[in-house]
């Protein structure tokens, strides 16, 4: 085992310290740490960039829809779809970000304490080697989407929903009375009845809320 010393039959030490590492081993791990932190920084910027795309796209579509009473309210439905595309893109980037973050946390929990004189489990190298040999994100796509929803996108979707309701209301003459059958007809899109549009939006938002609620950020190294 790297850094453990001795041959195959040698007894394993109770713990590794900084003295257990050769200069080459320590330098290799330090460079790996720097590379993974750099990857985290790059993907952190990509996450912010995707969120910015979503905000700018939503603002542009809302301005277009609200700019003229004749512009269709379906613009906001298109905005919901575009934001879902950005959400999936951001979830994929977030999963890649978490791969690097997981490796960084392994080294911060074991390698650097050893270098500072603390004794750590000598088997931690196998954990890092497993991450390097078969990279995998510690979270599923649904969990990644749920966490990005909770951080940013639920607020964006709430703004789109409120703006959509405002557009439906502004398309009616002043003084109109809200009644359920008439209200449902406000969402008509061509041959699609309004009740079907409302049902689709309700199911879609229910799905988003379900993703956000079920998302769990679980790391075995962080438990306890």
C-alpha positions as a printed Julia matrix, in Angstrom:
224×3 Matrix{Float64}:
   0.0    0.0     0.0
   1.41   3.44   -0.89
   3.01   5.09    2.05
   2.53   2.12    4.38
   6.11   0.84    4.1
   7.36  -2.74    4.37
   6.77  -5.74    2.14
   3.58  -7.68    1.58
   4.02  -9.61    4.81
   4.89  -6.62    6.93
   2.51  -5.6     9.7
   0.41  -2.56    8.91
   1.05   0.52   11.08
  -1.65   1.77   13.36
  -1.88   4.96   11.34
  -0.12   6.98    8.68
   1.62  10.27    9.39
   3.56  12.72    7.27
   6.73  10.68    7.83
   5.09   7.69    6.09
   5.09   9.44    2.7
   8.04   9.76    0.35
   8.66  13.08   -1.34
   7.31  11.77   -4.66
   4.15  10.42   -3.07
   3.49  13.64   -1.2
   4.11  15.77   -4.3
   1.83  13.57   -6.41
  -1.02  13.93   -3.92
  -0.47  17.67   -3.6
  -0.63  18.11   -7.38
  -3.74  15.94   -7.52
  -5.33  18.1    -4.85
  -4.52  21.28   -6.77
  -5.91  19.8    -9.98
  -9.17  18.76   -8.33
  -9.61  22.14   -6.65
  -9.03  23.78  -10.03
 -11.68  21.53  -11.58
 -14.09  22.45   -8.79
 -13.49  26.16   -9.43
 -14.09  25.75  -13.17
 -17.33  23.84  -12.68
 -18.47  26.27  -10.0
 -18.21  29.0   -12.63
 -20.09  26.83  -15.13
 -22.89  26.33  -12.62
 -23.21  30.08  -12.13
 -23.14  30.56  -15.9
 -26.04  28.15  -16.44
 -28.11  29.87  -13.78
 -27.36  33.23  -15.42
 -28.57  31.85  -18.76
 -31.81  30.8   -17.1
 -32.35  34.19  -15.48
 -31.58  36.13  -18.66
 -33.78  33.87  -20.8
 -36.66  34.14  -18.34
 -36.37  37.91  -18.16
 -36.26  38.23  -21.95
 -39.28  36.0   -22.53
 -41.24  37.73  -19.76
 -40.48  41.15  -21.25
 -41.65  39.94  -24.65
 -44.86  38.41  -23.29
 -45.73  41.44  -21.17
 -44.73  43.97  -23.82
 -47.86  43.52  -25.91
 -51.3   42.35  -24.85
 -51.57  40.37  -28.08
 -48.5   38.25  -27.31
 -49.53  34.76  -26.25
 -49.27  33.59  -22.65
 -47.73  30.41  -24.09
 -44.43  32.31  -23.99
 -44.29  31.53  -20.26
 -44.87  27.85  -20.93
 -41.92  28.0   -23.3
 -39.93  29.67  -20.51
 -40.77  26.76  -18.21
 -39.46  24.33  -20.81
 -36.27  26.31  -21.4
 -35.6   26.48  -17.68
 -36.03  22.72  -17.46
 -33.38  22.33  -20.15
 -31.03  24.61  -18.19
 -31.83  22.7   -15.01
 -30.85  19.35  -16.54
 -27.68  20.87  -17.98
 -26.79  22.35  -14.6
 -27.52  19.06  -12.84
 -25.06  17.29  -15.13
 -22.41  19.9   -14.37
 -23.18  19.68  -10.67
 -22.63  15.93  -10.68
 -19.22  16.42  -12.31
 -18.43  19.13   -9.77
 -19.29  16.73   -6.95
 -16.87  14.1    -8.29
 -13.98  16.53   -7.81
 -15.42  17.76   -4.52
 -15.6   14.19   -3.2
 -11.93  13.56   -4.03
 -10.9   16.84   -2.42
 -12.78  15.94    0.76
 -11.03  12.54    0.89
  -7.61  14.22    0.76
  -8.61  16.93    3.2
  -9.85  14.37    5.68
  -6.9   11.97    5.48
  -3.83  13.24    3.61
  -3.45  16.69    5.1
  -4.13  15.59    8.69
  -1.38  12.98    8.2
   0.99  15.63    6.86
   0.25  17.75    9.93
   1.22  14.94   12.28
  -2.11  13.24   12.94
  -2.43   9.47   12.5
  -5.0    8.43    9.94
  -6.37   5.13    8.66
  -3.78   3.59    6.31
  -6.57   2.17    4.15
  -7.72   5.59    2.94
  -5.61   5.22   -0.2
  -7.93   2.49   -1.43
 -10.87   4.88   -1.16
  -9.07   7.46   -3.28
  -7.86   4.83   -5.77
 -11.43   3.58   -6.21
 -12.57   7.13   -7.0
  -9.74   7.59   -9.52
 -10.1    4.21  -11.22
 -13.87   4.43  -11.65
 -15.08   8.02  -11.39
 -18.69   8.26  -10.31
 -20.77  11.04   -8.87
 -21.88  10.59   -5.25
 -25.37  11.73   -6.22
 -27.94  10.68   -8.81
 -29.27  12.93  -11.56
 -32.56  13.39   -9.7
 -30.73  14.38   -6.52
 -28.59  16.85   -8.47
 -31.67  18.36  -10.09
 -33.39  18.56   -6.73
 -30.49  20.36   -5.1
 -30.17  22.88   -7.92
 -33.93  23.43   -7.72
 -33.7   24.1    -4.01
 -30.77  26.47   -4.44
 -31.95  28.51   -7.43
 -34.53  27.18   -9.84
 -37.6   26.96   -7.63
 -37.39  30.73   -7.21
 -37.07  31.16  -10.98
 -40.02  28.84  -11.58
 -42.07  30.7    -8.98
 -41.39  33.98  -10.79
 -42.41  32.41  -14.11
 -45.62  31.05  -12.59
 -46.61  34.39  -11.05
 -45.82  36.2   -14.29
 -47.95  33.69  -16.2
 -50.91  34.29  -13.89
 -50.39  38.04  -14.28
 -50.39  37.68  -18.07
 -53.65  35.72  -17.96
 -55.21  38.38  -15.73
 -54.0   41.34  -17.81
 -55.43  39.82  -20.97
 -58.93  40.35  -19.58
 -60.87  43.63  -19.42
 -60.87  45.5   -16.15
 -63.59  44.52  -13.72
 -63.95  40.94  -14.89
 -65.02  38.5   -12.18
 -62.93  35.39  -11.54
 -65.05  32.31  -12.05
 -63.67  28.79  -12.34
 -64.95  27.76  -15.8
 -64.06  31.13  -17.31
 -60.69  31.16  -15.56
 -59.75  27.8   -17.04
 -60.57  29.03  -20.53
 -58.01  31.82  -20.15
 -55.24  29.28  -20.67
 -56.55  28.03  -24.03
 -53.79  27.55  -26.6
 -55.18  26.95  -30.07
 -57.09  23.68  -29.95
 -55.73  22.8   -26.49
 -58.32  23.5   -23.78
 -57.29  25.62  -20.84
 -58.02  22.95  -18.27
 -55.52  20.65  -19.96
 -52.88  23.38  -19.92
 -53.47  24.05  -16.22
 -53.31  20.33  -15.5
 -50.01  20.0   -17.35
 -48.5   22.95  -15.48
 -49.74  21.58  -12.13
 -48.24  18.14  -12.82
 -44.96  19.69  -13.95
 -44.65  21.88  -10.85
 -45.61  18.96   -8.64
 -42.77  16.99  -10.24
 -40.32  19.84   -9.54
 -41.41  20.1    -5.91
 -41.06  16.33   -5.53
 -37.5   16.5    -6.88
 -36.59  19.29   -4.47
 -38.1   17.53   -1.45
 -36.52  14.12   -2.08
 -33.06  15.42   -2.9
 -30.61  14.23   -0.29
 -26.99  15.23   -0.22
 -25.38  12.18    1.38
 -21.64  11.61    1.65
 -20.36   8.57    3.6
 -17.33  10.58    4.75
 -19.55  13.34    6.12
 -21.91  11.21    8.19
 -21.7   11.6    11.92
